[in-house]
């Protein structure tokens, strides 16, 4: 069950990251919105990394 939840969480985060990244490419660099969206993308990437590094309850490995 954990693997399915983890997989679904990763899929949702990756989809959100892709959507935000696509929006980011259409914003002028250096603008306030670009900066905020870039920070959001970085936070999503950090969250993805965090989920990937969580140990599996069955095996004790990530």
Biopython code that builds the backbone (N, CA, C, O; Angstrom):
import numpy as np
from Bio.PDB.StructureBuilder import StructureBuilder

atoms = [
    (1, "UNK", "N", (0.824, -1.188, 0.000)),
    (1, "UNK", "CA", (0.000, 0.000, 0.000)),
    (1, "UNK", "C", (0.877, 1.265, 0.000)),
    (1, "UNK", "O", (0.586, 2.234, -0.702)),
    (2, "UNK", "N", (1.948, 1.236, 0.795)),
    (2, "UNK", "CA", (2.834, 2.395, 0.878)),
    (2, "UNK", "C", (3.422, 2.738, -0.485)),
    (2, "UNK", "O", (3.524, 3.910, -0.850)),
    (3, "UNK", "N", (3.809, 1.706, -1.233)),
    (3, "UNK", "CA", (4.424, 1.941, -2.547)),
    (3, "UNK", "C", (3.451, 2.624, -3.497)),
    (3, "UNK", "O", (3.847, 3.484, -4.283)),
    (4, "UNK", "N", (2.171, 2.239, -3.426)),
    (4, "UNK", "CA", (1.167, 2.859, -4.284)),
    (4, "UNK", "C", (0.969, 4.314, -3.887)),
    (4, "UNK", "O", (0.929, 5.196, -4.745)),
    (5, "UNK", "N", (0.845, 4.569, -2.584)),
    (5, "UNK", "CA", (0.677, 5.943, -2.110)),
    (5, "UNK", "C", (1.898, 6.786, -2.471)),
    (5, "UNK", "O", (1.772, 7.928, -2.912)),
    (6, "UNK", "N", (3.065, 6.213, -2.278)),
    (6, "UNK", "CA", (4.305, 6.919, -2.601)),
    (6, "UNK", "C", (4.387, 7.202, -4.094)),
    (6, "UNK", "O", (4.766, 8.300, -4.502)),
    (7, "UNK", "N", (4.033, 6.214, -4.908)),
    (7, "UNK", "CA", (4.042, 6.382, -6.351)),
    (7, "UNK", "C", (3.052, 7.446, -6.802)),
    (7, "UNK", "O", (3.352, 8.254, -7.681)),
    (8, "UNK", "N", (1.867, 7.440, -6.191)),
    (8, "UNK", "CA", (0.853, 8.439, -6.534)),
    (8, "UNK", "C", (1.310, 9.836, -6.112)),
    (8, "UNK", "O", (1.089, 10.812, -6.829)),
    (9, "UNK", "N", (1.938, 9.923, -4.960)),
    (9, "UNK", "CA", (2.450, 11.210, -4.486)),
    (9, "UNK", "C", (3.537, 11.729, -5.421)),
    (9, "UNK", "O", (3.551, 12.909, -5.771)),
    (10, "UNK", "N", (4.440, 10.852, -5.820)),
    (10, "UNK", "CA", (5.503, 11.257, -6.748)),
    (10, "UNK", "C", (4.930, 11.694, -8.089)),
    (10, "UNK", "O", (5.366, 12.693, -8.660)),
    (11, "UNK", "N", (3.962, 10.952, -8.586)),
    (11, "UNK", "CA", (3.345, 11.296, -9.870)),
    (11, "UNK", "C", (2.681, 12.671, -9.798)),
    (11, "UNK", "O", (2.810, 13.475, -10.721)),
    (12, "UNK", "N", (1.976, 12.937, -8.707)),
    (12, "UNK", "CA", (1.302, 14.228, -8.550)),
    (12, "UNK", "C", (2.320, 15.364, -8.448)),
    (12, "UNK", "O", (2.134, 16.426, -9.043)),
    (13, "UNK", "N", (3.382, 15.138, -7.700)),
    (13, "UNK", "CA", (4.418, 16.167, -7.558)),
    (13, "UNK", "C", (5.123, 16.422, -8.889)),
    (13, "UNK", "O", (5.396, 17.570, -9.240)),
    (14, "UNK", "N", (5.411, 15.364, -9.618)),
    (14, "UNK", "CA", (6.084, 15.526, -10.911)),
    (14, "UNK", "C", (5.192, 16.244, -11.910)),
    (14, "UNK", "O", (5.670, 17.066, -12.692)),
    (15, "UNK", "N", (3.906, 15.942, -11.892)),
    (15, "UNK", "CA", (2.970, 16.618, -12.788)),
    (15, "UNK", "C", (2.871, 18.102, -12.436)),
    (15, "UNK", "O", (2.865, 18.959, -13.319)),
    (16, "UNK", "N", (2.794, 18.395, -11.141)),
    (16, "UNK", "CA", (2.750, 19.786, -10.697)),
    (16, "UNK", "C", (4.025, 20.522, -11.103)),
    (16, "UNK", "O", (3.970, 21.659, -11.571)),
    (17, "UNK", "N", (5.167, 19.870, -10.921)),
    (17, "UNK", "CA", (6.448, 20.477, -11.284)),
    (17, "UNK", "C", (6.500, 20.761, -12.781)),
    (17, "UNK", "O", (6.965, 21.821, -13.201)),
    (18, "UNK", "N", (6.024, 19.818, -13.582)),
    (18, "UNK", "CA", (6.023, 19.998, -15.041)),
    (18, "UNK", "C", (5.142, 21.184, -15.431)),
    (18, "UNK", "O", (5.527, 22.003, -16.265)),
    (19, "UNK", "N", (3.972, 21.269, -14.829)),
    (19, "UNK", "CA", (3.045, 22.366, -15.123)),
    (19, "UNK", "C", (3.665, 23.713, -14.754)),
    (19, "UNK", "O", (3.623, 24.662, -15.536)),
    (20, "UNK", "N", (4.233, 23.782, -13.568)),
    (20, "UNK", "CA", (4.855, 25.041, -13.122)),
    (20, "UNK", "C", (6.063, 25.395, -13.978)),
    (20, "UNK", "O", (6.282, 26.565, -14.292)),
    (21, "UNK", "N", (6.845, 24.395, -14.354)),
    (21, "UNK", "CA", (8.029, 24.637, -15.186)),
    (21, "UNK", "C", (7.631, 25.166, -16.561)),
    (21, "UNK", "O", (8.282, 26.060, -17.102)),
    (22, "UNK", "N", (6.555, 24.607, -17.124)),
    (22, "UNK", "CA", (6.077, 25.093, -18.419)),
    (22, "UNK", "C", (5.641, 26.549, -18.323)),
    (22, "UNK", "O", (5.914, 27.341, -19.224)),
    (23, "UNK", "N", (4.973, 26.898, -17.249)),
    (23, "UNK", "CA", (4.551, 28.280, -17.034)),
    (23, "UNK", "C", (5.767, 29.179, -16.858)),
    (23, "UNK", "O", (5.807, 30.294, -17.377)),
    (24, "UNK", "N", (6.745, 28.690, -16.132)),
    (24, "UNK", "CA", (7.964, 29.454, -15.856)),
    (24, "UNK", "C", (8.686, 29.845, -17.138)),
    (24, "UNK", "O", (9.224, 30.949, -17.232)),
    (25, "UNK", "N", (8.705, 28.964, -18.116)),
    (25, "UNK", "CA", (9.430, 29.255, -19.357)),
    (25, "UNK", "C", (8.812, 30.421, -20.132)),
    (25, "UNK", "O", (9.476, 31.039, -20.964)),
    (26, "UNK", "N", (7.555, 30.715, -19.859)),
    (26, "UNK", "CA", (6.877, 31.804, -20.566)),
    (26, "UNK", "C", (6.920, 33.132, -19.817)),
    (26, "UNK", "O", (6.314, 34.108, -20.261)),
    (27, "UNK", "N", (7.617, 33.183, -18.703)),
    (27, "UNK", "CA", (7.704, 34.413, -17.913)),
    (27, "UNK", "C", (9.040, 35.092, -18.142)),
    (27, "UNK", "O", (10.058, 34.430, -18.347)),
    (28, "UNK", "N", (9.031, 36.406, -18.105)),
    (28, "UNK", "CA", (10.301, 37.115, -18.292)),
    (28, "UNK", "C", (11.240, 36.901, -17.099)),
    (28, "UNK", "O", (10.865, 37.168, -15.957)),
    (29, "UNK", "N", (12.456, 36.419, -17.364)),
    (29, "UNK", "CA", (13.424, 36.214, -16.276)),
    (29, "UNK", "C", (13.661, 37.505, -15.510)),
    (29, "UNK", "O", (13.747, 38.588, -16.089)),
    (30, "UNK", "N", (13.762, 37.364, -14.200)),
    (30, "UNK", "CA", (14.015, 38.517, -13.352)),
    (30, "UNK", "C", (12.752, 39.188, -12.849)),
    (30, "UNK", "O", (12.805, 40.010, -11.934)),
    (31, "UNK", "N", (11.608, 38.843, -13.444)),
    (31, "UNK", "CA", (10.359, 39.440, -12.971)),
    (31, "UNK", "C", (9.985, 38.822, -11.621)),
    (31, "UNK", "O", (10.452, 37.742, -11.261)),
    (32, "UNK", "N", (9.144, 39.526, -10.899)),
    (32, "UNK", "CA", (8.718, 39.046, -9.590)),
    (32, "UNK", "C", (8.027, 37.688, -9.710)),
    (32, "UNK", "O", (8.297, 36.778, -8.926)),
    (33, "UNK", "N", (7.122, 37.553, -10.711)),
    (33, "UNK", "CA", (6.419, 36.276, -10.871)),
    (33, "UNK", "C", (7.371, 35.144, -11.245)),
    (33, "UNK", "O", (7.202, 34.012, -10.793)),
    (34, "UNK", "N", (8.361, 35.446, -12.064)),
    (34, "UNK", "CA", (9.346, 34.436, -12.447)),
    (34, "UNK", "C", (10.106, 33.962, -11.216)),
    (34, "UNK", "O", (10.307, 32.763, -11.025)),
    (35, "UNK", "N", (10.522, 34.895, -10.394)),
    (35, "UNK", "CA", (11.277, 34.556, -9.189)),
    (35, "UNK", "C", (10.451, 33.697, -8.239)),
    (35, "UNK", "O", (10.942, 32.704, -7.702)),
    (36, "UNK", "N", (9.205, 34.082, -8.038)),
    (36, "UNK", "CA", (8.332, 33.314, -7.135)),
    (36, "UNK", "C", (8.064, 31.913, -7.673)),
    (36, "UNK", "O", (8.087, 30.938, -6.922)),
    (37, "UNK", "N", (7.812, 31.820, -8.958)),
    (37, "UNK", "CA", (7.534, 30.516, -9.554)),
    (37, "UNK", "C", (8.778, 29.639, -9.553)),
    (37, "UNK", "O", (8.682, 28.426, -9.368)),
    (38, "UNK", "N", (9.932, 30.236, -9.756)),
    (38, "UNK", "CA", (11.191, 29.492, -9.686)),
    (38, "UNK", "C", (11.379, 28.916, -8.284)),
    (38, "UNK", "O", (11.786, 27.764, -8.130)),
    (39, "UNK", "N", (11.082, 29.723, -7.263)),
    (39, "UNK", "CA", (11.184, 29.246, -5.883)),
    (39, "UNK", "C", (10.206, 28.100, -5.633)),
    (39, "UNK", "O", (10.536, 27.136, -4.942)),
    (40, "UNK", "N", (9.006, 28.207, -6.195)),
    (40, "UNK", "CA", (8.016, 27.144, -6.046)),
    (40, "UNK", "C", (8.502, 25.857, -6.715)),
    (40, "UNK", "O", (8.358, 24.771, -6.154)),
    (41, "UNK", "N", (9.072, 25.980, -7.906)),
    (41, "UNK", "CA", (9.609, 24.804, -8.611)),
    (41, "UNK", "C", (10.726, 24.150, -7.802)),
    (41, "UNK", "O", (10.802, 22.924, -7.723)),
    (42, "UNK", "N", (11.574, 24.951, -7.215)),
    (42, "UNK", "CA", (12.662, 24.413, -6.397)),
    (42, "UNK", "C", (12.115, 23.702, -5.159)),
    (42, "UNK", "O", (12.638, 22.662, -4.759)),
    (43, "UNK", "N", (11.065, 24.260, -4.555)),
    (43, "UNK", "CA", (10.446, 23.627, -3.389)),
    (43, "UNK", "C", (9.802, 22.294, -3.772)),
    (43, "UNK", "O", (9.880, 21.325, -3.016)),
    (44, "UNK", "N", (9.172, 22.245, -4.933)),
    (44, "UNK", "CA", (8.569, 20.991, -5.408)),
    (44, "UNK", "C", (9.665, 19.959, -5.661)),
    (44, "UNK", "O", (9.507, 18.789, -5.310)),
    (45, "UNK", "N", (10.762, 20.379, -6.261)),
    (45, "UNK", "CA", (11.894, 19.468, -6.496)),
    (45, "UNK", "C", (12.433, 18.919, -5.180)),
    (45, "UNK", "O", (12.744, 17.732, -5.073)),
    (46, "UNK", "N", (12.539, 19.788, -4.183)),
    (46, "UNK", "CA", (13.001, 19.346, -2.858)),
    (46, "UNK", "C", (12.040, 18.329, -2.255)),
    (46, "UNK", "O", (12.467, 17.355, -1.635)),
    (47, "UNK", "N", (10.745, 18.557, -2.438)),
    (47, "UNK", "CA", (9.750, 17.629, -1.908)),
    (47, "UNK", "C", (9.829, 16.275, -2.622)),
    (47, "UNK", "O", (9.698, 15.227, -1.988)),
    (48, "UNK", "N", (10.040, 16.300, -3.929)),
    (48, "UNK", "CA", (10.208, 15.052, -4.681)),
    (48, "UNK", "C", (11.415, 14.292, -4.152)),
    (48, "UNK", "O", (11.345, 13.084, -3.923)),
    (49, "UNK", "N", (12.507, 14.993, -3.961)),
    (49, "UNK", "CA", (13.727, 14.367, -3.431)),
    (49, "UNK", "C", (13.477, 13.772, -2.049)),
    (49, "UNK", "O", (13.964, 12.686, -1.735)),
    (50, "UNK", "N", (12.722, 14.484, -1.234)),
    (50, "UNK", "CA", (12.402, 14.006, 0.109)),
    (50, "UNK", "C", (11.589, 12.713, 0.060)),
    (50, "UNK", "O", (11.854, 11.780, 0.820)),
    (51, "UNK", "N", (10.607, 12.659, -0.829)),
    (51, "UNK", "CA", (9.790, 11.447, -0.964)),
    (51, "UNK", "C", (10.652, 10.286, -1.460)),
    (51, "UNK", "O", (10.504, 9.157, -0.992)),
    (52, "UNK", "N", (11.544, 10.559, -2.397)),
    (52, "UNK", "CA", (12.411, 9.507, -2.922)),
    (52, "UNK", "C", (13.368, 8.967, -1.866)),
    (52, "UNK", "O", (13.774, 7.806, -1.924)),
    (53, "UNK", "N", (13.724, 9.806, -0.906)),
    (53, "UNK", "CA", (14.697, 9.399, 0.112)),
    (53, "UNK", "C", (14.046, 8.739, 1.330)),
    (53, "UNK", "O", (14.747, 8.251, 2.216)),
    (54, "UNK", "N", (12.713, 8.720, 1.380)),
    (54, "UNK", "CA", (12.031, 8.086, 2.512)),
    (54, "UNK", "C", (12.242, 6.578, 2.445)),
    (54, "UNK", "O", (12.083, 5.969, 1.387)),
    (55, "UNK", "N", (12.599, 5.981, 3.572)),
    (55, "UNK", "CA", (12.775, 4.526, 3.569)),
    (55, "UNK", "C", (11.438, 3.803, 3.416)),
    (55, "UNK", "O", (10.408, 4.251, 3.918)),
    (56, "UNK", "N", (11.483, 2.703, 2.727)),
    (56, "UNK", "CA", (10.296, 1.865, 2.570)),
    (56, "UNK", "C", (10.056, 1.111, 3.858)),
    (56, "UNK", "O", (11.008, 0.570, 4.420)),
    (57, "UNK", "N", (8.812, 1.045, 4.362)),
    (57, "UNK", "CA", (8.566, 0.344, 5.624)),
    (57, "UNK", "C", (8.821, -1.160, 5.533)),
    (57, "UNK", "O", (9.113, -1.789, 6.550)),
    (58, "UNK", "N", (8.720, -1.747, 4.354)),
    (58, "UNK", "CA", (8.944, -3.192, 4.201)),
    (58, "UNK", "C", (10.419, -3.551, 4.219)),
    (58, "UNK", "O", (10.826, -4.497, 4.894)),
    (59, "UNK", "N", (11.221, -2.795, 3.474)),
    (59, "UNK", "CA", (12.623, -3.173, 3.319)),
    (59, "UNK", "C", (13.571, -2.321, 4.142)),
    (59, "UNK", "O", (14.711, -2.710, 4.399)),
    (60, "UNK", "N", (13.091, -1.157, 4.554)),
    (60, "UNK", "CA", (13.966, -0.265, 5.290)),
    (60, "UNK", "C", (14.898, 0.505, 4.390)),
    (60, "UNK", "O", (15.818, 1.167, 4.872)),
    (61, "UNK", "N", (14.677, 0.431, 3.070)),
    (61, "UNK", "CA", (15.518, 1.162, 2.123)),
    (61, "UNK", "C", (14.660, 2.131, 1.345)),
    (61, "UNK", "O", (13.436, 2.010, 1.311)),
    (62, "UNK", "N", (15.305, 3.085, 0.726)),
    (62, "UNK", "CA", (14.576, 4.101, -0.062)),
    (62, "UNK", "C", (14.172, 3.569, -1.405)),
    (62, "UNK", "O", (13.555, 4.286, -2.192)),
]
sb = StructureBuilder()
sb.init_structure("model")
sb.init_model(0)
sb.init_chain("A")
sb.init_seg("    ")
for serial, (resi, resn, name, xyz) in enumerate(atoms, 1):
    if name == "N":
        sb.init_residue(resn, " ", resi, " ")
    sb.init_atom(name, np.array(xyz, "f"), 0.0, 1.0, " ", f" {name:<3s}", serial, name[0])
structure = sb.get_structure()
